[in-house]
Every structure is written in structure tokens, then in C-alpha cells.
Amino acid sequence: MTIDSTARLPGKSTTPGRSRFEGVKARIRRHPLGAFYVWFFTVGQAIAFTPVIGRTQLGLDLPTLPFLVAATPIGLLLPTMVITSITDGPAGLRALRRRALTFRAPLRWYAFAVAGAPLIALAATVAKSGPPAETGATMWGSVIAVGYLLQLVLVLVTVNWWEETAWMGFVQARLQERHGPMRAAAITGVPFAFGHVSLVIEDSPSTVITFLILLLIISIPFRALLGWVYNSTASLFLVGLVHAAANATGVGSAFGTGLLDRLYPGAGEGGITIPLLAVVGILVIAGTRRRLGHRPSPWSSATRPTPAPDPEHITRTGDQS
């Protein structure tokens, strides 16, 4: 017997709008990462590029900060939450929220997250360029308190915490359950790098190309380092804290100049921070034998609850007997 493809289940709406909506949800379930990329590279990047378009095409001097901040919750966090809800249901959404709000971890991880990037970058800069010209207690207190710690908090709570809830908690965590932690870091590194092009798009074409090539190379070990932190602590908060510390130490963010550029004004030293953390990532890759502390997650594809069958799909495909 063959079920008629035009048959409808009793009690179900047959309106075209509902049918299209169910069809979109079914496609998202089949391709959750694809759906995420589509939203990020259209809606998310449209927000990030708005100030650039305003300046170059419309002659409008739009402030960059509000758009960069808005691009994170709308372009990254929103699709992460919606797609997780569609693919994994309420239980998956609760699991993601729990990982984003996990604060309990050994103190050594907090020490690494807060002090690792500035100490590594400062040691390398002192070895290369000597100590800062001014080292008075007042200057150090002002630079560390305002130039690093305050900026660390600001960029964490507005950008990097939620950015890593998306990139690590949704994209990279899913990829590593299917492809392993190193492939996941490499795959995630590509869209992660392209997502930062708006920061330099107004520079010369050669600068943009050079920036993108270097960022693609650096992003893989940097994502591996973040993957190691995540796999070792199960805390997306700590991953975001490491990322925020790198920004607050290096070239800074939309909130201000980074620690190194405050200590060495005009020298351009802040650019070494992310590459140095990428070197740490290479050491982590070697030290963990590319496992990055990964253990199979309870939310792997093998154990994730299977979504309820799509009634529209059943009526379309039918059953042969």
C-alpha cells in the first residue's frame, strides 16, 4: 500500500504558511551549521559592515562601537539559540545555557585566562623592544586597571562571552563530535577569520588580503587553544575570558587601546598577542597529541535526542509495503 502524498494528518493545519515554516525547520535540522553560516554572513555581517558602508558610500560618520556590539547578539548568539532550539529541543538549549554559565573551574584556569595573554605578550615585547619607557607605580596602576582590566570586563560581557557561546559552544563543539577536535578547530577557523574582515576592509586591498591570510593561518592554532580550554573546563565563560584577555592585551577593541599599545604607544606592539597565543596553541596541539583534552560529549550526534518526525515529511515520502 502506498500512502497518498496529498493525505493530511487529522488535526494538523494545512495552510501554506505553516507548511513552508515546517519545511524551513526541517532543512535547519538537516543543516544546522549551514543555517548558522547563512545568518551570520548575511544579517550578522550586514550589521558589522554598516558603519563602513555609511562612511564609504553614504558619507555618514556612523559610530563603530554600537554596530560591532550589536553584531554579536544578533548575528551570532540569536541564530545559535534559535537553531539549537530547533535541532536539539529544550534540553539542548538548557545544556548550551549551562555551559555558557559554568563558572566553577580550578583557579589555575582563571589565572591562565586573565594573566596568561598579558604576561606572555609583555615578556615577548620586553625581550624584543626593552622595558616600557615609563614604569612608575601610578602609570602601571592606571594602565593595568583602566587599560587592561576595565577593557577586559567590557569586551567580555558585550562581545567575547557571547561570541564564544556561538563559535565554540555551537560551531566548534558540534564539529569536534563529528570530525574530532583538530579538524573542528581548522574548520571553525575559516569562517571565524572571515568574520573579522570588516575591521580592516577600509584599508588597501593588499593590507586586507595580507590580514586575511595571516588571520586564517593564526586562527587554527588559536581555535585549538580555545578548544583545549573548553574541553578541559566545559565552561564557555572561560573560553570567552581567554578571548577577551587577548583582545584587551593586544590591539584592543572598540572600547579602547590594548595594554601593549598603551605601554608602547605608537610602536604597534599589540599585534603580536594573538600570534603568540597561536604559538601556545601549537604547543597545546603537540602536548595533547591533537586531542585538545576532548572527551565525547553527551550532546554528540550519537546521543543527541532525535527530533520528532516531521508529519509533512511523512505524508510526502509515503510508505511502501
VEXZA-475596 format. One line per 2 residues: number of its first residue (from 1); their letters; for each residue x, y, z of C-alpha. Coordinates in pm, 1 decimal, always signed. Layout:
BEGIN
NUM = a = X/Y/Z ~ ...
***
This chain:
BEGIN
1 = mt = +0.0/+0.0/+0.0 ~ +123.1/+349.5/-80.3
3 = id = +22.5/+647.0/+131.9 ~ -120.5/+921.2/-83.2
5 = st = +119.6/+1215.8/-85.2 ~ -179.7/+1451.8/-71.6
7 = ar = -314.3/+1298.6/+251.7 ~ -319.3/+1518.2/+562.5
9 = lp = -292.0/+1415.8/+922.2 ~ -608.5/+1491.6/+1123.1
11 = gk = -590.4/+1799.0/+1343.5 ~ -293.1/+1949.5/+1156.8
13 = st = -306.8/+2283.7/+980.9 ~ -262.0/+2258.5/+606.4
15 = tp = -206.1/+2627.3/+542.0 ~ +77.5/+2704.5/+300.1
17 = gr = +245.0/+2931.6/+557.7 ~ +269.3/+2653.8/+814.7
19 = sr = +389.0/+2407.8/+553.8 ~ +668.8/+2642.2/+446.4
21 = fe = +766.1/+2705.3/+809.2 ~ +786.2/+2332.4/+881.4
23 = gv = +991.7/+2288.6/+567.0 ~ +1240.1/+2554.5/+682.3
25 = ka = +1267.6/+2386.7/+1023.0 ~ +1330.9/+2050.9/+858.0
27 = ri = +1612.6/+2199.1/+647.8 ~ +1765.1/+2361.5/+957.8
29 = rr = +1758.4/+2024.1/+1136.4 ~ +1942.8/+1867.9/+843.3
31 = hp = +2196.6/+2150.2/+809.9 ~ +2227.2/+2338.7/+1141.7
33 = lg = +2575.5/+2474.2/+1072.8 ~ +2480.0/+2578.4/+721.8
35 = af = +2182.9/+2769.3/+861.9 ~ +2412.8/+2938.4/+1113.2
37 = yv = +2661.0/+3045.2/+844.6 ~ +2383.3/+3183.6/+625.1
39 = wf = +2252.4/+3401.9/+908.1 ~ +2598.0/+3511.6/+1023.7
41 = ft = +2728.7/+3609.2/+679.1 ~ +2411.7/+3796.0/+584.8
43 = vg = +2241.6/+3950.8/+888.2 ~ +2544.9/+3949.3/+1119.4
45 = qa = +2791.9/+4089.2/+868.2 ~ +2539.6/+4341.8/+738.6
47 = ia = +2535.8/+4490.0/+1089.6 ~ +2916.6/+4482.0/+1120.2
49 = ft = +2963.1/+4647.9/+779.0 ~ +2700.1/+4920.2/+833.0
51 = pv = +2948.2/+5184.8/+960.8 ~ +3185.9/+5103.7/+674.6
53 = ig = +2909.1/+5139.2/+415.5 ~ +2790.6/+5456.8/+583.1
55 = rt = +3134.0/+5615.7/+561.6 ~ +3240.9/+5498.3/+217.5
57 = ql = +2912.6/+5501.9/+26.2 ~ +2683.1/+5746.7/+204.6
59 = gl = +2922.1/+5994.5/+361.9 ~ +2782.0/+5924.9/+709.4
61 = dl = +3015.1/+5919.0/+1007.1 ~ +2848.1/+5635.5/+1196.9
63 = pt = +2999.9/+5521.5/+1527.8 ~ +3158.2/+5177.9/+1502.2
65 = lp = +3108.7/+5057.6/+1860.1 ~ +2726.6/+5014.8/+1865.1
67 = fl = +2730.8/+4812.4/+1542.9 ~ +3017.6/+4586.5/+1649.3
69 = va = +2845.2/+4519.6/+1979.6 ~ +2504.3/+4461.1/+1814.7
71 = at = +2652.2/+4220.7/+1559.1 ~ +2735.3/+3972.0/+1836.1
73 = pi = +2392.6/+3910.9/+1996.5 ~ +2202.1/+3946.6/+1668.8
75 = gl = +2447.5/+3790.9/+1425.5 ~ +2593.4/+3515.9/+1645.8
77 = ll = +2401.1/+3449.5/+1966.4 ~ +2048.7/+3473.4/+1823.2
79 = pt = +2097.0/+3211.5/+1547.9 ~ +2283.0/+2990.2/+1794.4
81 = mv = +1988.6/+2987.6/+2034.9 ~ +1720.7/+2951.0/+1766.8
83 = it = +1895.5/+2673.5/+1574.3 ~ +1984.4/+2485.8/+1893.1
85 = si = +1619.7/+2500.5/+1999.1 ~ +1506.1/+2366.3/+1660.5
87 = td = +1765.3/+2089.4/+1630.2 ~ +1811.1/+1978.9/+1992.5
89 = gp = +1491.9/+2095.1/+2160.2 ~ +1458.0/+2246.8/+2509.0
91 = ag = +1707.2/+2001.5/+2660.8 ~ +1977.0/+2103.7/+2414.6
93 = lr = +1907.5/+2471.2/+2476.4 ~ +1936.8/+2418.4/+2852.5
95 = al = +2265.8/+2234.1/+2803.2 ~ +2404.6/+2522.7/+2595.7
97 = rr = +2293.4/+2776.2/+2855.7 ~ +2450.6/+2567.6/+3132.0
99 = ra = +2786.0/+2560.5/+2950.1 ~ +2768.8/+2936.7/+2890.9
101 = lt = +2704.1/+2996.0/+3262.1 ~ +2957.0/+2748.6/+3401.8
103 = fr = +3188.1/+2942.7/+3633.9 ~ +3324.9/+2667.1/+3855.7
105 = ap = +3673.2/+2568.1/+3747.8 ~ +4012.6/+2529.1/+3915.2
107 = lr = +4176.9/+2863.8/+3990.3 ~ +4467.3/+2781.6/+3758.2
109 = wy = +4231.8/+2819.4/+3462.9 ~ +4124.7/+3164.1/+3577.7
111 = af = +4489.9/+3256.8/+3631.1 ~ +4570.2/+3143.1/+3277.7
113 = av = +4267.4/+3319.2/+3132.4 ~ +4329.3/+3656.2/+3299.8
115 = ag = +4710.4/+3667.5/+3326.0 ~ +4828.6/+3432.2/+3051.2
117 = ap = +4790.2/+3661.6/+2749.0 ~ +4933.0/+3979.4/+2908.7
119 = li = +5229.7/+3801.3/+3068.9 ~ +5322.6/+3610.6/+2753.2
121 = al = +5283.6/+3916.5/+2531.7 ~ +5463.2/+4151.0/+2770.2
123 = aa = +5755.6/+3911.8/+2815.5 ~ +5797.8/+3882.1/+2438.7
125 = tv = +5771.1/+4258.8/+2392.2 ~ +6026.7/+4335.2/+2663.8
127 = ak = +6265.6/+4081.8/+2507.5 ~ +6218.5/+4244.7/+2166.6
129 = sg = +6192.2/+4614.9/+2249.0 ~ +6307.8/+4652.5/+2606.7
131 = pp = +6101.7/+4768.6/+2903.4 ~ +5840.7/+5042.6/+2864.0
133 = ae = +5971.3/+5397.4/+2881.8 ~ +5764.5/+5471.7/+3192.7
135 = tg = +5733.5/+5216.3/+3469.3 ~ +5609.5/+5426.0/+3762.5
137 = at = +5361.6/+5270.8/+4003.1 ~ +5090.7/+5522.6/+3909.4
139 = mw = +5133.1/+5456.5/+3537.7 ~ +5126.6/+5081.3/+3588.7
141 = gs = +4818.1/+5104.4/+3806.3 ~ +4640.8/+5326.0/+3554.5
143 = vi = +4738.8/+5113.5/+3256.2 ~ +4656.2/+4781.5/+3419.1
145 = av = +4335.6/+4892.3/+3589.2 ~ +4193.0/+5104.8/+3308.3
147 = gy = +4378.9/+4986.9/+3000.3 ~ +4352.3/+4616.1/+3069.5
149 = ll = +4113.3/+4506.9/+3345.0 ~ +3833.4/+4751.3/+3264.9
151 = ql = +3858.2/+4681.2/+2893.9 ~ +3872.5/+4306.9/+2966.3
153 = vl = +3540.3/+4324.9/+3152.0 ~ +3374.8/+4544.2/+2889.2
155 = vl = +3474.7/+4335.0/+2587.7 ~ +3392.1/+4011.4/+2772.5
157 = vt = +3036.0/+4097.2/+2873.7 ~ +2942.2/+4268.3/+2547.9
159 = vn = +3121.5/+4060.7/+2283.9 ~ +3355.5/+3771.5/+2356.2
161 = ww = +3142.0/+3573.5/+2602.7 ~ +2854.6/+3553.0/+2355.9
163 = ee = +3084.6/+3527.0/+2055.9 ~ +3236.5/+3210.0/+2201.2
165 = ta = +2895.4/+3075.3/+2301.7 ~ +2836.2/+3070.5/+1926.5
167 = wm = +3176.3/+2982.0/+1777.1 ~ +3286.2/+2736.4/+2046.6
169 = gf = +2959.2/+2628.3/+2206.9 ~ +2767.5/+2578.5/+1884.1
171 = vq = +3001.4/+2552.9/+1583.0 ~ +3327.7/+2405.4/+1709.2
173 = ar = +3169.6/+2179.5/+1972.0 ~ +2939.2/+2025.7/+1710.4
175 = lq = +3218.1/+1982.7/+1459.0 ~ +3450.7/+1809.1/+1703.7
177 = er = +3190.1/+1545.3/+1787.4 ~ +3176.8/+1454.4/+1418.5
179 = hg = +3528.8/+1527.9/+1292.4 ~ +3747.9/+1536.3/+1603.3
181 = pm = +3891.2/+1839.3/+1787.3 ~ +4169.2/+1935.3/+1544.4
183 = ra = +3956.4/+1926.2/+1231.9 ~ +3691.2/+2118.0/+1420.7
185 = aa = +3942.2/+2390.4/+1508.6 ~ +4060.8/+2410.0/+1147.2
187 = it = +3709.3/+2422.1/+1001.0 ~ +3587.4/+2678.0/+1254.3
189 = gv = +3893.6/+2894.1/+1195.1 ~ +3789.2/+2975.1/+838.8
191 = pf = +3450.5/+3148.4/+896.6 ~ +3588.0/+3288.3/+1223.6
193 = af = +3866.0/+3463.9/+1028.2 ~ +3636.0/+3590.9/+752.4
195 = gh = +3403.5/+3730.4/+1018.4 ~ +3671.4/+3986.9/+1112.5
197 = vs = +3722.0/+4135.7/+765.9 ~ +3503.0/+4436.8/+846.0
199 = lv = +3774.7/+4556.0/+1086.2 ~ +4021.8/+4621.5/+802.6
201 = ie = +3806.3/+4646.8/+489.5 ~ +3873.4/+5020.8/+458.2
203 = ds = +4249.1/+4963.4/+428.6 ~ +4427.3/+4899.3/+99.6
205 = ps = +4342.7/+4575.3/-86.8 ~ +4691.4/+4437.5/-20.0
207 = tv = +4650.7/+4504.0/+352.7 ~ +4313.0/+4331.1/+358.3
209 = it = +4448.5/+4026.1/+172.9 ~ +4756.5/+4005.5/+396.2
211 = fl = +4544.2/+4041.6/+708.7 ~ +4306.8/+3768.6/+596.0
213 = il = +4584.8/+3523.9/+502.1 ~ +4764.9/+3574.8/+833.7
215 = ll = +4441.2/+3550.8/+1030.1 ~ +4346.9/+3226.6/+853.3
217 = ii = +4685.3/+3078.8/+948.0 ~ +4671.6/+3203.7/+1305.4
219 = si = +4305.8/+3117.7/+1364.8 ~ +4357.9/+2740.1/+1351.1
221 = pf = +4600.9/+2709.7/+1646.8 ~ +4415.2/+2989.6/+1826.2
223 = ra = +4089.3/+2796.4/+1792.5 ~ +4276.2/+2484.0/+1906.4
225 = ll = +4388.1/+2668.3/+2220.7 ~ +4031.4/+2777.5/+2292.4
227 = gw = +3910.7/+2423.6/+2223.2 ~ +4155.7/+2292.0/+2482.7
229 = vy = +4026.7/+2540.6/+2741.7 ~ +3667.6/+2442.3/+2663.1
231 = ns = +3729.8/+2067.0/+2666.3 ~ +3920.8/+2094.4/+2994.4
233 = ta = +3669.2/+2311.3/+3180.1 ~ +3332.0/+2272.3/+2998.9
235 = sl = +3299.7/+2649.3/+3052.0 ~ +3217.2/+2881.4/+2764.6
237 = fl = +3261.9/+3168.5/+3008.2 ~ +3631.2/+3080.3/+3049.6
239 = vg = +3674.1/+3047.7/+2673.7 ~ +3527.5/+3394.6/+2632.4
241 = lv = +3753.9/+3523.2/+2909.7 ~ +4066.5/+3395.7/+2730.7
243 = ha = +3948.9/+3558.3/+2407.8 ~ +3868.4/+3886.1/+2585.2
245 = aa = +4208.6/+3888.4/+2757.7 ~ +4378.6/+3851.6/+2419.7
247 = na = +4184.1/+4149.6/+2283.6 ~ +4242.9/+4363.9/+2592.7
249 = tg = +4615.7/+4286.4/+2580.7 ~ +4674.3/+4328.3/+2209.6
251 = vg = +4549.7/+4586.7/+1965.6 ~ +4246.7/+4646.5/+2183.4
253 = sa = +3885.0/+4662.7/+2079.5 ~ +3611.7/+4910.0/+2003.0
255 = fg = +3634.1/+5006.6/+2371.5 ~ +3988.1/+5139.1/+2353.0
257 = tg = +4357.3/+5075.0/+2302.3 ~ +4502.8/+4747.7/+2425.6
259 = ll = +4752.6/+4705.3/+2710.0 ~ +5064.2/+4672.9/+2493.6
261 = dr = +4981.1/+4972.7/+2278.1 ~ +4935.0/+5176.4/+2594.8
263 = ly = +5272.3/+5065.6/+2729.9 ~ +5445.7/+5116.5/+2393.2
265 = pg = +5248.7/+5397.1/+2226.8 ~ +5297.3/+5422.4/+1853.2
267 = ag = +5515.1/+5111.0/+1832.1 ~ +5243.4/+4875.1/+1709.5
269 = eg = +5341.4/+4604.7/+1958.4 ~ +4984.4/+4493.7/+2029.8
271 = gi = +4965.6/+4295.1/+1707.6 ~ +5185.4/+4018.2/+1846.6
273 = ti = +4935.7/+3899.1/+2109.8 ~ +4712.2/+3671.7/+1901.5
275 = pl = +5011.0/+3523.2/+1709.0 ~ +5179.4/+3446.0/+2042.6
277 = la = +4865.4/+3272.3/+2167.1 ~ +4860.2/+3081.3/+1838.1
279 = vv = +5212.9/+2959.8/+1924.1 ~ +5078.1/+2847.6/+2263.0
281 = gi = +4804.0/+2670.7/+2068.5 ~ +5066.2/+2484.1/+1863.6
283 = lv = +5232.2/+2371.6/+2187.8 ~ +4894.1/+2255.2/+2318.3
285 = ia = +4831.6/+2063.7/+1995.5 ~ +5166.9/+1887.0/+2032.9
287 = gt = +5133.0/+1831.5/+2407.3 ~ +4786.3/+1677.9/+2382.5
289 = rr = +4868.8/+1485.1/+2064.6 ~ +4596.4/+1679.2/+1882.6
291 = rl = +4328.4/+1561.0/+2126.1 ~ +4295.6/+1904.4/+2293.7
293 = gh = +4153.9/+1743.9/+2607.3 ~ +3849.5/+1624.6/+2415.4
295 = rp = +3617.6/+1359.0/+2552.3 ~ +3293.6/+1258.3/+2376.7
297 = sp = +3017.1/+1496.1/+2479.3 ~ +2677.0/+1377.9/+2599.6
299 = ws = +2542.6/+1602.5/+2324.3 ~ +2730.2/+1429.1/+2045.4
301 = sa = +2537.9/+1335.8/+1731.9 ~ +2529.9/+976.3/+1851.4
303 = tr = +2337.0/+1057.8/+2167.9 ~ +2152.9/+1380.0/+2086.5
305 = pt = +1776.6/+1323.3/+2104.8 ~ +1628.3/+1262.0/+1763.7
307 = pa = +1374.0/+1533.1/+1675.7 ~ +1016.1/+1420.0/+1634.8
309 = pd = +936.4/+1312.0/+1278.8 ~ +809.1/+1585.9/+1054.0
311 = pe = +444.0/+1499.9/+967.3 ~ +468.2/+1686.0/+639.5
313 = hi = +775.5/+1480.7/+550.6 ~ +588.6/+1156.9/+631.1
315 = tr = +296.8/+1245.7/+405.8 ~ +528.8/+1346.2/+122.1
317 = tg = +757.0/+1042.0/+127.1 ~ +491.6/+779.6/+196.2
319 = dq = +538.4/+416.3/+297.0 ~ +568.8/+120.4/+63.9
321 = s = +454.9/-228.8/+166.9
***
